[in-house]
Amino acid sequence: MQKVDLEVIYRQNLEPSIIEYLASRNNISQRKAMDIYYKSRLSEQIQAGQYGIENMDYKYLAEDLIDNEPELFAD
């Protein structure tokens, strides 16, 4: 498999991986985690390809979202 192929696969799985991690880390439903993710600045940055953020580790990105946008987790 070529490096380019692996990068494409990683990007395709990035958002689902972040959502799954948010759900398990915060003991919330997948739907709630999805709502949080898609309301976040992180989602916008990944979609726009800003700062090469789409190549970063999903756990790091999820933890960054938790730390920097705690208002999204308030019920």
Secondary structure, 3 states (H helix, E strand, C coil): CCHHHHHHHHHHHHHHHHHHHHHHHHCCCHHHHHHHHHHCHHHHHHHHCHHHHHHCCHHHHHHHHHHHCHHHHCC
